Amino acid sequence: MQDNTTTASEITETLAAFAAGLTFEDLPEKLIAHMRLSALDALGCCLVGATLPWTRMVADLVRAEGGAPQARLIGTGDRVPLAAAALVNATAGHAFELDDIHRDSIIHPNSICVPVALNCAEAMGGASGRAVVTAIAAGYEVATRVGMAGGTDLLLRGFHPQGTGGAIAAAVTAGHMYGLDAAGMRNAIGIAGSLGSGLMAAQEGAMVKRLHSGNAAQAGVRAVLLAQNGFTGISNLVEAEYGGFLSSFAGAVDMSRITEGLGTHWEADETGFKPYATVTSIHAALDSLAKIMRENGLAADDIAKIRVGTSKATYVHCAWPYEAQSVTAAQMNLYYGLAMIALDGAAFVDQFDESRIADPAVFDFIGRIEAAVDPEIDGLGREFRHMARLSVATVDGRHFSHEERHRRGSPQNPVSEADMTAKFRTLAAGSLSADRVDGVIDLCGRLDELADVGPLIDAVSDPQHDP
């Protein structure tokens, strides 16, 4: 691997050279194992997401438009143009708040990188599991490093990191699959970064939040196809002082984070998985309430008051007054998530449907919850952005509290491979037969050993195929 030391004026060039030159042999075994689980998780997210109304609308759109049958839609097997497949499949991957999360960049890379890599493999006529794993890792690494330089500033300015940084993730993944050299990769990044978009107001009810992920994937794939033909992008996209990715979307940035440890410390391995079908920022609060209720034998009717302290970023992002606007809004809302833990003991697929979000019992319980910014949490820095402090007062005068610094599923508090397999089984059960579920788990578990990923694509795309 090349020397990745760089100056602030060479960041895009350095990232492009790193991504183009990355080989499977450069990846540590721990990261490879993480990428296998990431692929399994992404496919589960895509399968359940493909059944949802917002994804079906996007799929109907691309089917109606037609075009070359280059790649398939996960869950249906319909063949559409490559960029259209990326649009639909990445929308599905982000369709139900179940995809993975890199805390500091606030990007959910597996819902973009995994379907993009598999769709590219199909459009190319085949690719090895090693090629797919390496491309996914490259997409993760570059996009998360760019995203974490802006941190929460980008989010607090109202931009959706999945729609902005996700375009870079897609471009690097697709660029690696197509074998772009450093110059081509630099152009692909420079094109895709200019096409990324997404506004956070979408979280309060609009379906379009799901589309941000698909649009980013489509933008990245198109950027690569254009770069292959000599189309040029912004050569200093990441670091440009005027109109650059970070100067425009974030403003306050830490450029040193982008290339520090590049190739030796893997941000791709710092992504965590989601045990709840909600925005990640509220997971520590949900963990805290679940722990207090479990350890003290409490039911919802026992609880008189809940008080929760969060970071400013979490409060702004998730603690707005709850209204039954949509499933999306419920999944993004701190109060609704806590109500589900109290009432159902869970916040997964069954807790988020149209019949539940307007339940009077939910509104009654939400009236018992207070949230506020905890200055001490903010003072701990970005590493504790997801931290929560929660206290419960019971109707009979008891008081309990819990501080959760690292949510379950984060790299600091990881879930097990068995947990992730169980999650996949739950998500895939409505789409695949039991034998096919087992087959996908097996194929993802040895993804880097596959001579060709075709059987895996067939297993999640072709209704007639059994692995």
C-alpha positions in Angstrom: 0.0 0.0 0.0 1.2 3.5 -0.9 2.4 6.1 1.6 -0.8 8.1 2.6 0.8 11.1 4.3 -0.7 14.2 2.8 -1.2 17.9 3.0 -4.6 19.7 3.3 -4.4 20.6 -0.4 -4.0 16.9 -1.5 -6.8 15.2 0.4 -9.0 14.2 -2.5 -6.0 13.0 -4.5 -4.7 10.9 -1.6 -8.1 9.3 -1.0 -8.5 8.5 -4.6 -5.1 6.9 -4.8 -5.8 4.9 -1.6 -9.1 3.7 -2.9 -7.9 2.8 -6.4 -4.8 1.0 -5.0 -6.5 -1.0 -2.2 -6.2 -4.7 -2.5 -7.8 -7.6 -0.6 -4.4 -8.4 0.9 -4.3 -4.9 2.5 -7.4 -5.7 4.6 -6.9 -7.1 8.2 -8.9 -10.3 9.0 -10.9 -8.5 11.6 -12.1 -6.0 9.0 -12.9 -8.8 6.5 -15.0 -10.5 9.1 -16.8 -7.3 9.8 -17.5 -6.8 6.1 -19.1 -10.3 5.9 -21.5 -9.4 8.7 -22.1 -6.0 7.1 -23.1 -7.7 3.8 -25.5 -10.0 5.6 -27.0 -7.1 7.6 -27.4 -5.0 4.4 -29.2 -7.8 2.6 -31.6 -8.2 5.4 -32.3 -4.5 5.4 -32.8 -4.5 1.7 -35.2 -7.5 1.8 -37.5 -6.0 4.3 -37.2 -2.5 2.8 -38.1 -3.8 -0.6 -41.6 -4.7 0.7 -42.4 -1.2 2.0 -44.5 1.3 0.1 -41.9 4.0 -0.5 -39.4 1.5 -2.0 -42.2 0.0 -4.2 -43.0 3.4 -5.6 -39.3 3.9 -6.6 -39.2 0.4 -8.1 -42.4 1.1 -10.1 -40.8 4.3 -11.4 -37.6 2.6 -12.7 -39.6 -0.3 -14.2 -41.8 2.1 -16.0 -38.8 4.0 -17.4 -37.3 0.7 -18.8 -33.8 0.5 -20.2 -31.0 -2.1 -20.4 -31.6 -5.1 -18.1 -28.2 -4.9 -16.4 -28.8 -5.6 -12.7 -31.6 -7.0 -10.5 -33.7 -5.5 -7.8 -33.3 -7.3 -4.4 -36.5 -9.1 -3.4 -38.1 -9.2 -6.9 -35.5 -10.1 -9.4 -36.6 -7.4 -11.9 -33.8 -6.4 -14.2 -33.2 -2.7 -14.8 -30.3 -0.5 -15.7 -27.4 -0.5 -13.2 -27.9 3.0 -11.8 -31.6 2.3 -11.5 -30.9 -0.9 -9.6 -28.6 1.0 -7.2 -31.3 3.7 -6.7 -34.0 1.1 -5.7 -31.8 -1.3 -3.7 -30.1 1.5 -1.6 -33.5 3.0 -1.0 -34.6 -0.4 0.3 -31.5 -0.7 2.4 -32.3 2.6 4.2 -36.0 2.1 4.1 -36.6 1.1 7.7 -33.9 2.6 9.9 -32.1 -0.8 10.3 -28.9 -0.3 8.4 -25.5 0.1 10.1 -24.0 3.4 11.3 -20.6 5.0 11.6 -21.0 7.3 14.6 -18.7 10.2 13.7 -19.6 10.5 10.0 -23.3 9.7 10.6 -23.3 7.6 7.4 -25.0 4.2 7.1 -22.6 2.6 4.6 -23.8 -0.9 4.2 -27.2 0.1 2.7 -25.3 1.8 -0.1 -22.0 0.0 -0.5 -23.3 -3.6 -0.4 -26.0 -3.3 -3.1 -23.8 -1.1 -5.3 -21.0 -3.7 -5.2 -23.4 -6.6 -6.0 -25.2 -4.7 -8.7 -21.9 -3.7 -10.3 -20.7 -7.3 -10.1 -23.8 -8.4 -12.0 -23.6 -5.6 -14.6 -19.9 -6.5 -15.2 -20.8 -10.2 -15.8 -19.4 -11.5 -12.5 -16.9 -10.7 -9.8 -15.3 -12.6 -6.9 -16.2 -12.3 -3.3 -12.8 -10.8 -2.6 -13.4 -8.1 -5.2 -16.7 -7.3 -3.6 -15.4 -7.2 0.0 -12.5 -4.9 -1.1 -14.8 -2.5 -2.9 -17.2 -2.3 0.0 -14.3 -1.7 2.4 -12.9 1.1 0.2 -16.3 2.8 0.0 -16.7 2.6 3.8 -13.3 3.9 4.5 -13.2 6.9 2.2 -16.8 8.1 2.9 -16.6 7.7 6.7 -13.3 9.6 6.8 -14.7 12.5 4.8 -17.9 12.5 6.8 -16.3 12.4 10.2 -14.2 15.5 9.3 -17.4 17.5 9.3 -19.0 15.5 12.2 -22.3 16.7 13.6 -21.8 20.2 12.1 -23.2 18.9 8.8 -26.2 17.3 10.5 -26.9 20.4 12.6 -26.8 22.6 9.5 -29.7 20.5 8.2 -28.0 18.2 5.7 -28.6 14.4 5.7 -25.1 12.7 5.8 -26.6 9.6 4.1 -27.5 11.6 1.1 -24.4 13.8 1.0 -21.5 11.5 2.1 -23.3 8.4 0.8 -22.7 9.6 -2.8 -18.9 9.3 -2.2 -19.4 5.9 -0.6 -21.2 4.7 -3.7 -18.7 6.2 -6.1 -15.7 4.7 -4.4 -17.4 1.2 -4.2 -18.4 1.3 -7.8 -15.1 2.8 -8.9 -13.2 0.0 -7.2 -15.5 -2.7 -8.8 -14.8 -1.2 -12.2 -11.1 -0.9 -11.7 -10.7 2.8 -12.0 -7.2 4.1 -11.6 -6.3 6.9 -9.2 -7.2 9.7 -11.7 -10.5 8.0 -12.6 -11.4 7.5 -9.0 -10.6 11.2 -8.3 -13.0 12.2 -11.0 -15.7 9.8 -9.8 -15.4 11.3 -6.2 -15.4 14.8 -7.7 -18.6 14.1 -9.7 -20.5 12.2 -7.0 -19.7 14.6 -4.3 -21.3 17.4 -6.3 -24.5 15.3 -6.8 -25.1 14.3 -3.2 -28.0 15.9 -1.4 -30.6 15.5 1.3 -32.3 17.7 3.9 -33.0 16.6 7.5 -36.5 18.1 7.6 -37.4 14.9 5.8 -37.2 13.0 9.1 -40.4 14.6 10.4 -42.8 12.7 8.1 -41.6 12.6 4.4 -40.9 9.4 2.5 -38.0 11.2 0.8 -35.6 10.5 3.7 -35.4 6.9 2.3 -34.7 8.2 -1.2 -31.6 10.1 0.0 -29.8 6.8 0.2 -30.9 5.6 -3.2 -30.2 8.9 -4.8 -26.7 8.8 -3.4 -26.1 5.3 -4.7 -27.4 6.2 -8.1 -25.2 9.3 -8.2 -22.1 7.4 -7.3 -22.7 4.7 -9.9 -23.4 7.4 -12.6 -20.2 9.2 -11.5 -18.2 6.1 -12.1 -19.7 5.4 -15.5 -19.0 9.0 -16.6 -15.5 9.0 -15.2 -14.8 5.8 -17.2 -15.4 7.9 -20.3 -13.2 10.8 -19.3 -15.8 13.0 -17.7 -14.1 15.2 -15.1 -15.2 16.1 -11.5 -14.0 18.6 -8.9 -10.4 17.6 -8.5 -10.2 18.9 -4.9 -13.8 18.2 -4.0 -13.2 17.3 -0.3 -10.9 20.2 0.6 -11.9 23.0 -1.7 -12.2 26.2 0.4 -15.1 27.6 -1.7 -17.8 25.3 -2.9 -16.1 22.1 -1.7 -17.8 19.2 0.0 -16.9 20.1 3.6 -16.8 23.9 3.2 -20.3 23.8 1.8 -22.1 21.1 3.8 -20.2 21.4 7.1 -18.3 24.6 7.6 -16.5 23.6 10.8 -14.2 20.8 9.9 -11.2 18.8 11.2 -9.3 18.0 8.0 -6.6 16.1 9.9 -9.0 13.3 10.7 -9.4 12.4 7.0 -6.1 10.9 6.3 -4.7 10.3 9.7 -3.9 6.6 10.0 -5.3 5.9 6.5 -4.5 2.3 5.7 -3.5 1.3 9.2 -6.5 2.4 11.3 -9.7 1.3 9.7 -12.8 3.5 10.2 -14.7 0.9 8.2 -14.3 -1.3 11.3 -15.8 1.4 13.5 -19.3 1.0 12.1 -21.9 -0.5 14.4 -25.1 -2.5 13.9 -28.7 -1.6 14.9 -30.7 -3.8 17.2 -33.6 -1.3 17.0 -35.5 -0.1 14.0 -34.9 3.6 15.0 -32.4 6.4 14.5 -29.2 5.4 16.2 -29.0 8.5 18.3 -31.8 7.3 20.6 -30.5 3.7 21.1 -28.6 4.5 24.4 -31.8 5.9 25.9 -33.8 2.8 24.8 -31.1 0.6 26.2 -31.2 2.5 29.5 -35.0 2.2 29.9 -35.0 -1.5 28.9 -32.3 -2.2 31.5 -34.1 -0.3 34.3 -37.4 -2.0 33.5 -35.9 -5.5 33.2 -33.8 -5.4 36.3 -36.5 -3.9 38.5 -39.5 -5.8 37.1 -41.3 -2.7 35.9 -44.2 -2.5 33.6 -45.4 0.6 31.7 -48.2 1.2 34.2 -45.6 1.4 37.0 -43.8 4.4 35.5 -44.9 7.9 36.5 -42.0 9.9 34.9 -39.0 9.4 32.7 -36.3 12.0 32.4 -33.6 11.6 29.8 -30.5 13.7 29.1 -28.8 13.6 25.7 -26.2 15.5 23.7 -27.3 18.6 21.8 -27.0 16.8 18.5 -29.3 14.0 19.7 -31.8 16.4 21.2 -32.1 18.5 18.0 -32.2 15.5 15.8 -34.7 13.4 17.8 -36.4 15.2 20.7 -39.0 17.2 18.8 -42.6 17.0 19.9 -44.1 13.7 18.6 -47.0 13.7 16.2 -48.4 10.7 14.3 -47.1 12.0 11.0 -45.6 8.8 9.6 -43.6 5.7 10.3 -40.5 7.6 9.4 -41.2 10.3 12.0 -41.9 7.7 14.6 -38.6 6.0 13.9 -36.7 9.2 14.3 -38.4 10.3 17.5 -37.0 9.8 21.0 -40.3 9.9 22.7 -42.0 7.3 20.5 -39.0 5.0 20.8 -39.1 5.1 24.6 -42.8 4.6 24.6 -42.3 1.4 22.5 -39.8 0.0 25.0 -42.1 0.7 27.9 -45.3 -0.6 26.2 -43.9 -3.4 24.1 -40.4 -4.1 25.4 -39.2 -3.7 21.8 -38.6 -1.2 19.1 -38.3 -3.3 16.0 -40.3 -4.0 12.9 -43.7 -4.6 14.5 -43.6 -1.4 16.5 -43.5 0.8 13.4 -46.6 0.6 11.3 -49.5 2.9 10.5 -51.8 1.2 12.9 -49.6 1.8 15.8 -48.2 5.3 15.5 -51.4 7.0 16.4 -52.3 4.7 19.3 -53.8 6.8 22.2 -51.8 4.6 24.6 -48.6 5.8 23.0 -49.5 9.5 23.4 -50.6 8.9 27.0 -47.2 7.4 27.8 -45.2 10.1 25.9 -46.8 12.6 28.2 -44.7 11.1 31.0 -41.4 11.7 29.3 -39.1 14.7 29.6 -35.9 15.2 27.6 -33.2 17.9 27.8 -29.7 18.6 26.6 -27.1 17.4 29.2 -24.2 19.8 29.1 -21.9 17.2 30.7 -22.5 14.8 27.8 -21.8 17.5 25.3 -18.6 18.3 27.2 -17.3 14.7 26.7 -16.9 15.2 23.0 -18.0 13.5 19.8 -17.1 10.0 21.1 -20.2 10.3 23.4 -22.7 11.9 21.0 -25.0 8.9 21.4 -24.7 8.7 25.2 -27.8 9.0 27.4 -28.6 9.5 31.1 -32.1 8.3 32.0 -34.0 8.2 35.3 -37.4 6.6 36.1 -39.8 7.6 38.9 -42.5 5.0 39.7 -46.0 5.6 40.8 -45.2 4.2 44.2 -42.3 6.6 44.8 -39.2 4.6 43.7 -36.4 6.1 41.6 -34.0 4.3 39.3 -31.4 5.7 36.9 -28.9 4.4 34.4 -26.2 6.0 32.3 -25.4 4.3 29.0 -22.2 5.6 27.4 -22.1 3.3 24.4 -25.2 1.9 22.8 -25.7 -1.8 22.3 -24.5 -2.6 18.7 -21.7 0.0 18.7 -18.1 -1.0 18.3 -17.6 -0.3 22.0 -20.6 -2.4 23.0 -20.9 -4.9 20.1 -23.6 -7.4 19.3 -22.5 -10.9 18.5 -22.4 -12.8 15.1 -25.3 -14.9 16.5 -27.3 -11.7 17.2 -26.7 -10.5 13.6 -27.7 -13.9 12.2 -30.9 -13.8 14.3 -31.6 -10.3 13.0 -31.2 -11.4 9.4 -33.6 -14.3 9.9 -36.2 -12.0 11.3 -35.9 -9.5 8.5 -35.7 -12.1 5.7 -38.5 -14.4 6.9 -41.2 -12.5 5.0 -39.3 -12.7 1.7 -37.3 -15.9 1.6 -37.9 -19.5 2.3 -36.2 -21.0 5.4 -33.8 -22.9 3.2 -32.9 -19.8 1.3 -32.4 -17.8 4.5 -29.9 -20.5 5.5 -28.2 -20.3 2.1 -27.7 -16.5 2.3 -26.3 -16.8 5.8 -23.8 -19.4 4.5 -22.8 -17.4 1.5 -22.2 -14.2 3.4 -20.3 -16.1 6.0 -17.8 -17.1 3.4 -18.2 -14.1 1.1 -14.5 -13.6 0.5 -14.1 -17.2 -0.5 -16.6 -17.1 -3.3 -15.1 -17.4 -6.8 -18.2 -15.5 -8.1 -20.9 -13.7 -6.1 -23.6 -14.7 -8.6 -25.2 -17.3 -6.3 -25.6 -14.7 -3.6 -27.2 -12.2 -6.0 -29.5 -15.0 -7.2 -30.5 -16.0 -3.6 -31.8 -12.5 -2.8 -33.1 -11.5 -6.2 -34.4 -14.5 -8.1 -37.7 -15.9 -6.6 -37.1 -19.3 -8.4 -33.5 -19.9 -7.2 -32.4 -21.8 -4.1 -28.7 -21.5 -3.2 
